[in-house]
Amino acid sequence: MVLPDNDFGRHTTAKLNQILDRHGRNAANLLQILHETQDHFGYITPDAITCLAAQLAIPRARIESVASFYSFLHLKHQGAYRVLFSDNITDRMLGSQALMQQMCQQLWVEPGRVSEDDLVSIATTSCTGMCDQGPALLVNGRAITRLTHQRVQEICHLIRNRTPLADWPADFFHVSDNIRRRGLLLDNQQTPGNALRAGLALGGENTVAAIKQSGLRGRGGAGFPTGLKWEACRNAPGTARYVVCNADEGEPGTFKDRVLLTRQASLAFEGMTLCALAVGAQQGFLYLRGEYRYLLEPLQSVLQQRRNTNLLGKNILGQAGFDFDIEIHLGAGAYICGEESALLESLEGKRGVPRSRPPFPVTHGYLQQPTAVDNVETFCQAALAVQMGAENYRAIGTAKSTGSKLISVSGDCPRPGIYEYPFGVSVREVLQDCGAVNARAVQVSGPSGICVAENEFDRKLGFEDLPTAGAFMVFDDSRDLFEVARNFVHFFAHESCGFCTPCRVGTSMLKQSMDKIAAGHGTRHDLAEIEHLDRVLQTSSHCGLGRSACNPVLHTLKHFRPAYENRLKSLDFEPAFDLDGALARARLMTGRDDTGAHLNAEES
């Protein structure tokens, strides 16, 4: 069906039809359709929603619901330039708040608002994945790193002059890899296709057996055995099977996927193709976080190179019936989509709300068909494990944590960046390698992970001791660990999808409690309430976000309790709302300030 020209302007009609045709007029591609619609029109206009609803045969309400869920999609105009400062704790430590204030003052715009001339809007986003080269911001989705007051001034000048983003200095958009220590994965120089040839020689079933024998576990932090996942997907009943690469690393402090997709993209795609051979899939998807949009074209180029060399497409490497290809889907600024079932919902063009489990994705994944979901590093490691042989791979690392691990190091150290180690490296060794001095604490695996104090620096990274998705945030003795935890709490409250009441309300209550303590109105009752809130969130939250929301507070309370207690106003209970203080304006208006006009005086 093609829209008649009299419904909309001819240009609008033609453009929307092009976008719809490119995505097969399939509602499952709604998120990608909305991305392109916003790219062209500046925001998702009411007329465009009407058009898309008619063409996709879905309600307007669904389109508006999906668009409103993702922070990078907009139903209202956000200005010609949409500036988002990274609000991650490491960016704050590097002065991002002062830089944002400078830009707001120079462009005469309030934070979170659109300027009166409709030129620019300035706000914050949780994390840009540039923690090793902050402070960072996004301008219309493009990352600019290593901000300084001088660079902010130059950006303001470009915006005031309405200079197109394509004409901005190229060095503004340079993103460094900052690889500080290489190992098994980052040193990989194998010719593309070698792992696939090894897999074809083994066959699908034996490839699964090899992955199981290698001891490979998922690199997302939970550490589920990869071979068992692939085996369950292979054996599950279904009309089709899918392979999904989760490249939506939204955990503050994590940026390893960014480097892998820059340096080892072909290896990641090889791992996905190997998985397709193992489970019997013909279609794969890479779900790329919206902050890494600048990688989209280079990744498309790598995919095309693999198609040109018969490593993707029909009859791969001459194997009759071995058909597999990969599409890239772009996220839109939702941390929760890093959870695999929420990612699948997003991949289907829906709000990224986590599913109830069971059933699990291996039996009911994309379009309710068997789906193997792993992250970028896991697929890379799987290709290496098959390529070098299960026994050789298993010899690296520890008994329960085989292979190597990429660590994203940021914070108080002179050499932030990517470090690769065999599993079993101690926290202290990583601190020495990155040059950290006077380290007081390390946040391992991001806000949802573990805060390690100085007396625990000999603990080792691995599933036996400190499992990690890769984040390694260093805080020296000049840092206030209460403020670090408060930033993490604000992050969870902001990123809660709002689906379940315990998480939606609980993260908000936790945020209010931390803000109350920060304002000097806290008591020990508030600390006890936080511990009670953790028990509620742990037992009743729908997904891992709610269950881990209290971790930063509980871990810092355990190790750095004085940072909290020094802020407490008294040991007794004090309500969050100061009624007597709220009456101050009334006393001023009536000219009364005697004891009878004060609440406490009356009560005594």
Secondary structure as UniProt FT lines:
FT   TURN            5..7
FT   HELIX           10..22
FT   TURN            23..25
FT   HELIX           27..29
FT   HELIX           30..41
FT   HELIX           46..56
FT   HELIX           60..69
FT   TURN            71..72
FT   STRAND          81..86
FT   HELIX           89..93
FT   TURN            94..95
FT   HELIX           96..107
FT   TURN            111..112
FT   TURN            116..117
FT   STRAND          120..125
FT   HELIX           131..133
FT   STRAND          137..139
FT   TURN            140..141
FT   STRAND          142..144
FT   HELIX           149..160
FT   TURN            161..162
FT   HELIX           165..167
FT   HELIX           170..173
FT   STRAND          179..181
FT   TURN            184..187
FT   TURN            192..193
FT   HELIX           194..202
FT   HELIX           204..214
FT   TURN            219..220
FT   HELIX           226..235
FT   STRAND          242..247
FT   TURN            252..253
FT   HELIX           256..263
FT   HELIX           265..279
FT   STRAND          283..288
FT   HELIX           290..295
FT   HELIX           296..308
FT   TURN            309..310
FT   HELIX           316..318
FT   TURN            320..321
FT   STRAND          324..330
FT   HELIX           335..338
FT   HELIX           340..347
FT   TURN            348..349
FT   TURN            361..363
FT   HELIX           366..368
FT   STRAND          371..375
FT   HELIX           376..388
FT   HELIX           390..394
FT   STRAND          404..411
FT   STRAND          417..422
FT   TURN            423..424
FT   HELIX           427..433
FT   TURN            434..435
FT   STRAND          439..444
FT   TURN            447..448
FT   STRAND          450..453
FT   HELIX           454..456
FT   TURN            457..458
FT   STRAND          460..461
FT   TURN            463..464
FT   STRAND          471..476
FT   TURN            477..478
FT   HELIX           481..495
FT   HELIX           501..518
FT   TURN            519..520
FT   HELIX           524..540
FT   HELIX           544..548
FT   TURN            549..550
FT   HELIX           551..565
FT   TURN            566..567
FT   HELIX           579..582
FT   HELIX           584..590
FT   HELIX           595..597
FT   HELIX           599..603
//
